[in-house]
Amino acid sequence: MAPFSLVTASVSWLAKTFSVFSSRSVLPATYLNPVRCLTSQATARPKRPLNGFIRFVMQQQPVMTRHNPETKTTEIIRKIAEEWRTLSADQKRPFEEASLRAREQFKGDLQRYEAQLTPTQIQQQALEKRQRMAKRKALRKKRELTNLGRPKRPRSSFNIYMSEHFEEARGATIQAKMKSLMEDWKNLLILQKQVYAQLAEDDKIRYKNEIKSWEDHMMEIGREDLIREQTLSKKKRAALKAKTAKVVKKATATARSKTTRKTLKSTSVKTVRTIGKI
């Protein structure tokens, strides 16, 4: 199933609006413009083949866009996704079969490509793959932290200055504006920079308070994996210290209790002996 949200428009409405669709038909297989898997070259890895749904989107999107030039691309894709859900297995078959053929071609291309690689190239590709995976993991974690409301890091004095003067900065592009702002920052007087330095210090205090509250909340909901290592180490040390103190307190209480019982026992024995002599 395509990764798009459900739409409220019915299939009949789509059929009236977009002439490329009928209520239960799609373009025949002879009209398909198959997207072929790129053959391998000396320095290019074969591209993975497209699945049936993506092929359907690539076929229908140009037609929809031509008939509805004012409609946003995301809205067009959403409607195409809804139409794909309404297709029968027979209607989807041409796209899925084309995807299977491309997949078989991809396997052969990939085998031929990998056979020509040198050991050095294989190691380099393995390294690049690990780097891509690490980058994706970092992006997913960053997105998750944002969704969980992690406080923004404190800004530097220059960042604060830049945000205040970016609109009025000289230059037509972002790079030009940044360059002019850096030049202006270097030419500021020390007293002028101190104002932004104080604002930066205030922002550090803001971040320190907010991140503490946020990490305490993460601990409460069992997400210690999102807490900074330095904070987690402090909390572990504090917990270990508290546990040690508790053990020491318990041992001390036990020792006092034993001493008290021993003293009482000794006193009782002396009392019994005294009474016996009388």
C-alpha positions in Angstrom: 0.0 0.0 0.0 1.3 3.4 -0.9 2.5 5.6 2.0 -0.1 8.4 1.6 -3.1 9.4 3.7 -6.6 8.6 2.7 -8.5 11.2 0.7 -12.1 12.1 0.9 -12.8 12.5 -2.8 -14.5 9.5 -4.4 -13.3 7.6 -7.4 -16.2 8.8 -9.5 -15.3 12.4 -8.8 -11.7 11.7 -9.9 -13.0 10.0 -13.1 -15.0 13.1 -14.0 -12.2 15.5 -13.1 -9.3 13.7 -14.7 -10.1 12.1 -18.1 -7.2 9.7 -17.8 -9.2 7.6 -15.3 -12.3 5.6 -15.6 -14.1 4.2 -12.6 -12.4 0.9 -13.0 -9.8 1.2 -15.7 -6.3 2.4 -16.3 -4.2 3.0 -19.4 -3.5 -0.3 -21.2 -0.1 -1.9 -21.0 0.8 -0.7 -24.5 0.6 2.8 -23.3 3.0 2.2 -20.4 6.3 4.1 -20.6 8.5 1.5 -18.8 11.2 2.9 -16.5 14.1 0.7 -17.3 16.7 -0.1 -14.7 19.9 1.8 -15.5 22.6 -0.6 -16.8 25.9 -0.6 -14.9 28.8 1.4 -16.1 32.5 1.2 -15.0 31.9 3.7 -12.2 28.2 3.7 -11.6 26.3 1.2 -9.4 23.0 0.0 -10.9 19.9 1.8 -9.6 17.3 -0.1 -7.7 14.1 -0.7 -9.8 10.9 1.1 -9.1 8.0 -0.8 -7.6 4.6 -1.0 -9.3 3.0 1.9 -7.4 5.8 4.3 -8.3 5.5 3.3 -11.9 1.8 4.0 -11.8 2.5 7.5 -10.3 5.1 8.3 -12.9 2.6 7.4 -15.6 -0.3 9.3 -14.3 1.3 12.4 -12.7 2.2 14.2 -16.0 -1.3 13.8 -17.3 -2.9 15.0 -14.0 -0.4 17.9 -13.9 -1.2 18.9 -17.5 -5.0 18.9 -16.8 -4.6 20.7 -13.4 -1.6 23.0 -13.6 -2.7 25.0 -10.5 -2.9 21.9 -8.2 0.1 21.2 -5.9 2.2 18.2 -6.6 1.5 16.7 -3.2 -2.2 16.9 -3.8 -1.8 15.2 -7.2 0.2 12.4 -5.7 -2.3 12.0 -3.0 -5.1 11.6 -5.5 -3.1 9.2 -7.6 -2.4 7.1 -4.4 -6.1 6.9 -3.7 -6.8 5.8 -7.3 -4.1 3.1 -6.9 -5.9 1.7 -3.9 -9.1 1.3 -5.9 -7.5 -0.7 -8.7 -8.1 -4.4 -8.9 -5.3 -7.0 -9.0 -5.6 -7.3 -12.8 -5.3 -3.6 -13.2 -2.2 -3.4 -11.1 -0.6 -6.4 -12.8 1.1 -4.6 -15.7 2.9 -2.2 -13.3 3.9 -5.0 -10.9 5.1 -7.3 -13.8 7.2 -4.4 -15.2 8.7 -4.0 -11.7 9.5 -7.7 -11.5 11.2 -7.7 -14.9 13.2 -4.6 -13.9 14.2 -6.4 -10.6 15.5 -9.4 -12.5 17.5 -7.1 -14.8 18.8 -5.2 -11.7 20.1 -8.5 -10.1 22.1 -9.3 -13.3 23.4 -5.8 -13.6 24.4 -5.8 -10.0 26.3 -9.1 -10.2 28.2 -7.9 -13.3 29.0 -4.6 -11.5 30.2 -6.2 -8.3 32.4 -8.7 -10.3 34.4 -5.9 -11.8 35.2 -4.2 -8.5 38.6 -4.3 -7.0 39.2 -5.1 -3.3 39.9 -1.4 -2.7 36.7 -0.4 -4.3 34.7 -2.9 -2.3 36.1 -1.5 0.9 35.4 2.0 -0.2 31.8 1.2 -1.0 31.4 -0.6 2.4 32.7 2.5 4.1 30.4 4.8 2.1 27.4 2.6 3.0 28.3 2.8 6.7 28.5 6.5 6.5 25.1 6.7 4.7 23.5 4.5 7.3 25.0 6.6 10.1 23.7 9.8 8.5 20.2 8.4 8.1 20.3 7.2 11.8 21.4 10.7 12.9 18.6 12.3 10.8 16.0 9.9 12.3 17.2 10.7 15.8 17.1 14.4 15.2 13.6 14.2 13.8 12.5 12.1 16.9 14.1 14.6 19.3 12.3 17.5 17.5 9.0 15.6 17.8 9.6 15.0 21.5 10.2 18.7 22.1 13.9 18.7 22.9 15.0 22.3 23.6 17.0 24.1 21.0 20.7 24.5 21.7 21.9 27.9 23.0 22.9 30.4 20.3 26.3 32.1 20.1 26.6 35.9 20.3 27.2 36.0 16.5 24.1 33.8 15.8 22.0 36.3 17.8 23.5 39.2 15.9 22.9 37.5 12.6 19.3 36.7 13.3 18.6 40.4 14.2 20.3 41.9 11.2 19.8 39.2 8.5 17.0 40.9 6.6 18.8 44.2 6.3 22.2 42.7 5.5 23.8 43.5 2.2 23.7 40.9 -0.6 21.2 39.3 -2.9 21.9 35.7 -1.8 22.2 34.0 1.5 25.9 33.5 1.1 26.4 37.2 0.3 24.4 38.2 3.3 26.3 35.9 5.6 29.6 37.3 4.3 28.5 40.9 4.9 27.3 40.1 8.4 30.6 38.5 9.3 32.4 41.6 8.1 30.1 43.8 10.1 30.5 41.6 13.2 34.3 41.9 13.0 34.0 45.7 12.8 31.8 46.0 15.8 33.1 47.7 18.9 33.9 45.6 22.0 31.1 47.2 23.9 28.6 46.4 21.1 29.7 42.8 21.1 29.3 42.5 24.9 25.6 43.1 24.5 25.3 40.0 22.3 27.7 38.1 24.6 25.3 38.7 27.5 22.3 37.6 25.4 24.2 34.4 24.6 24.9 33.8 28.3 21.2 34.3 29.1 20.4 31.8 26.3 22.8 29.3 27.9 20.9 29.5 31.2 17.6 29.1 29.3 18.9 26.0 27.6 20.4 24.5 30.8 17.0 24.8 32.6 15.0 23.5 29.7 17.2 20.6 28.9 17.2 19.5 32.6 13.4 19.5 32.7 13.3 17.7 29.4 15.8 15.0 30.4 14.0 14.4 33.7 10.8 13.8 31.7 12.6 11.4 29.3 13.8 9.5 32.4 10.2 9.3 33.6 8.9 7.8 30.4 11.8 5.4 30.0 13.7 7.0 27.2 17.2 7.1 28.8 18.6 6.5 25.3 17.8 10.1 24.4 19.6 11.6 27.3 23.1 13.0 26.9 25.8 10.7 28.1 27.2 13.3 30.6 23.8 13.7 32.2 23.2 10.0 32.3 26.6 9.5 34.0 25.8 12.1 36.6 22.4 10.5 37.3 24.0 7.0 37.5 26.6 8.3 39.9 23.9 10.0 42.0 21.9 6.8 42.0 24.9 4.7 43.0 25.8 7.1 45.8 22.2 7.1 47.1 22.2 3.2 46.9 25.5 3.1 48.8 24.3 5.4 51.4 21.2 3.3 51.9 23.3 0.1 52.3 25.6 1.8 54.8 22.6 3.1 56.8 21.0 -0.3 56.8 24.3 -2.0 57.9 24.7 0.6 60.7 21.2 0.1 61.9 21.7 -3.7 61.9 24.9 -3.4 63.9 23.2 -1.1 66.5 20.3 -3.5 66.8 22.7 -6.4 67.4 24.6 -4.4 70.0 21.4 -3.5 71.7 20.2 -7.1 71.8 23.6 -8.2 73.2 23.5 -5.6 75.9 19.9 -6.5 76.9 20.9 -10.2 77.0 23.9 -9.5 79.2 21.8 -7.3 81.5 19.2 -10.1 81.8 21.8 -12.7 82.7 23.2 -10.5 85.4 19.8 -9.8 86.8 18.9 -13.6 87.0 22.2 -14.3 88.7 21.6 -11.6 91.3 18.2 -12.9 92.1 19.5 -16.4 92.4 22.0 -15.4 95.1 19.3 -13.7 97.1 
